[in-house]
Amino acid sequence: MTASPTQTGPPPPKPRAAVVRDALGVGITVGLSGFVFGVTSSGAGLSVAQTCALSLLVFTGASQFALVGAIGAGGAPFAAAAGALFLGARNAFYGLRLSQLLALPAALRPLAAQWVIDETSAVALAQPDRAAARLGFTVTGVSLYLGWNVTTLLGALGASALGDPSAWGLDAAGPAVFLALLASMMRGGNSRGSWRRIRERPEPVTALAAAVLALASLPFLPAGVPILVAALAAPAVLVVNRRRRDLS
Amino acid sequence: MIWAAIALVAAGCYAVKLLGLSVPAAVLERPMVRRLAALVPIATLAGLIALQTFGEGRTLVVDARAAGLAAAAAALLLRAPFLVVVAAAVVVTAAVRALTG
């Protein structure tokens, strides 16, 4: 999440040790935050088995936090699942870019697929060549998968010892995780690592519109539905932008 | 019901990951699809941040979580690592809650 492709000009050759170091840095740091997920999930009322199943099988942090957050807020499980799936959809586009970059054999794809997430993509896409990208993807994937799942278990088991998660401020962890992800998404993309031309881009207005839609609909709609309303900000902004472009 | 939701999300998220790795690029390379795919997660994340920071059941409140989120934003502007950003939010939220009772 901290690594973003920012190289300019011809890429210098990168030693394997440097790739491994970058990948482990991301994998271990983010892997540790599985603890926060474990505690949050337990606080939302999920069992240890349910919490661990999410980290093992879903393994995409934002979707996991979204699902347990919505269930904890009293949302219907299937509305909560829809919000989580919306968030997971972006991984298809990481996969698309990675499949060209990594050129994986067909037999490896079903295995590698589970690791196609924000962090592994950020590390792999930041590498100068295919060998470094494959190494970065694999090391980030292994360290993050192991770390995330072990710390999820520890968090879920430790949650009862911690007592009320909100007394420790842990209810603020979910929004902070989302904010960090949002920032890395806004920094990346078309702008090549710069905030400079952000006013010309649709991301900030989409984020703002989504937040307003979510808060405005919260008092009136059943739990779990406001996040689906917020997602409508994306097509709405695209339609408005297209109209404006057609007019000018 | 929770298990069913977990199974649905697990299957859906895995399918989407595999789809990206497997389909020919042309299918997902259409400009409108690309733009929507880039913006939907941003809208969803922003909505979740707002709801989980200011939502309390079905009412809106400004409490210690808002201070925690502000701390996370400050840490991000200082380019702090991911775990520091989350820790800042947690510590500040807990501190504000302890101070204000």
Interface residues (C-beta under 8 A of the other chain):
Chain A: M1 T2 T29 V30 L32 S33 V36 L46 Q50 A53 L54 L57 V58 F59 T60 A62 S63 F65 A66 L67 G69 I71 A73 G74 P77 F78 A80 A81 G83 A84 L85 F86 L87 G88 A89 R90 N91 A92 F93 Y94 G95 L96 L98 S99 Q100 L104 R109 P110 A112 A113 Q114 V116 I117 S166 A167 W168 G169 L170 D171 A172 A173 G174 P175 A176 V177 F178 L179 A180 L181 L182 A183 M185 M186 G189 P202 E203 T206 A207 L208 A209 A210 A211 V212 L213 A214 L215 L218 P219 A223 P226 I227 V229 A230 A231 L232 A233 A234 P235 V237 L238
Chain B: M1 I2 W3 A4 A5 I6 L8 V9 A10 G12 C13 Y14 V16 K17 L18 L19 G20 L21 S22 V23 A25 L28 E29 M32 R34 R35 L36 A37 A38 L39 V40 P41 I42 A43 T44 L45 A46 G47 L48 I49 A50 L51 Q52 T53 F54 G55 G57 R58 T59 L60 A64 R65 G68 L69 A72 A73 L76 P81 F82 L83 V85 V86 A88 A89 V90 V91 V92 T93 A94 A95 R97
